[in-house]
């Protein structure tokens, strides 16, 4: 990847992460990003995306544990779609 293209890709990736994109697992395994995986900016985006995903997961699990509307979902006995 050329330097200009690399800088542009990193800038777009950083903007996407700041806008809420946090699929760090996809980025890690998508071969199109392999050339950037050792770059410090890419690593920083991956770490921020992983932290964001973990926070979203914790929020969702806390809601599942405390919101009566979701009471049975953790045990697989919650409401089912029609």
C-alpha positions as CSV (number, residue, x, y, z in Angstrom):
1,X,0.0,0.0,0.0
2,X,1.4,3.4,-0.9
3,X,2.0,6.0,1.8
4,X,-0.8,8.3,0.7
5,X,-3.3,5.5,0.4
6,X,-2.1,4.2,3.8
7,X,-2.6,7.6,5.5
8,X,-6.0,8.0,3.8
9,X,-7.1,4.5,4.9
10,X,-6.0,5.1,8.5
11,X,-7.8,8.5,8.6
12,X,-11.0,6.9,7.3
13,X,-10.7,4.0,9.8
14,X,-10.2,6.4,12.7
15,X,-13.2,8.5,11.6
16,X,-15.3,5.3,11.4
17,X,-14.3,4.2,14.8
18,X,-15.0,7.6,16.3
19,X,-18.5,7.4,14.7
20,X,-19.2,4.1,16.4
21,X,-17.7,1.4,14.3
22,X,-16.2,-1.2,16.7
23,X,-16.0,-4.5,14.7
24,X,-12.4,-5.1,15.7
25,X,-12.7,-8.8,14.9
26,X,-13.6,-8.1,11.3
27,X,-10.7,-5.7,11.0
28,X,-8.3,-8.3,12.5
29,X,-9.4,-11.0,10.0
30,X,-10.1,-9.0,6.8
31,X,-7.1,-9.5,4.5
32,X,-7.5,-6.0,3.1
33,X,-6.2,-4.5,6.4
34,X,-3.2,-6.9,6.8
35,X,-0.7,-4.3,5.5
36,X,-1.7,-1.9,8.3
37,X,-2.0,-4.3,11.2
38,X,1.4,-3.4,12.7
39,X,0.9,0.4,12.2
40,X,0.6,2.3,15.6
41,X,-2.5,4.1,14.4
42,X,-4.2,0.9,13.3
43,X,-3.3,-0.7,16.6
44,X,-4.8,2.3,18.5
45,X,-8.0,2.0,16.5
46,X,-8.2,-1.7,17.2
47,X,-7.7,-1.1,20.9
48,X,-10.4,1.6,21.0
49,X,-12.8,-0.5,19.0
50,X,-12.3,-3.5,21.4
51,X,-12.9,-1.2,24.4
52,X,-16.0,0.2,22.8
53,X,-17.3,-3.3,22.0
54,X,-16.6,-4.5,25.5
55,X,-18.5,-1.5,27.0
56,X,-21.5,-2.2,24.7
57,X,-21.4,-5.9,25.7
58,X,-21.3,-5.0,29.4
59,X,-24.2,-2.6,29.0
60,X,-26.3,-5.1,27.2
61,X,-25.6,-7.9,29.7
62,X,-26.4,-5.5,32.6
63,X,-29.7,-4.7,31.0
64,X,-30.5,-8.3,30.4
65,X,-29.8,-9.0,34.0
66,X,-31.9,-6.2,35.4
67,X,-34.7,-5.3,33.0
68,X,-37.8,-7.5,33.5
69,X,-38.6,-7.3,29.8
70,X,-35.5,-9.3,29.1
71,X,-35.7,-11.6,32.2
72,X,-35.8,-14.9,30.4
73,X,-33.4,-14.2,27.6
74,X,-30.3,-15.2,29.6
75,X,-31.8,-18.6,30.3
76,X,-33.2,-19.0,26.8
77,X,-36.8,-18.7,28.0
78,X,-37.6,-15.1,27.1
79,X,-40.1,-13.8,24.6
80,X,-40.0,-15.3,21.1
81,X,-40.7,-13.5,17.9
82,X,-44.0,-14.6,16.4
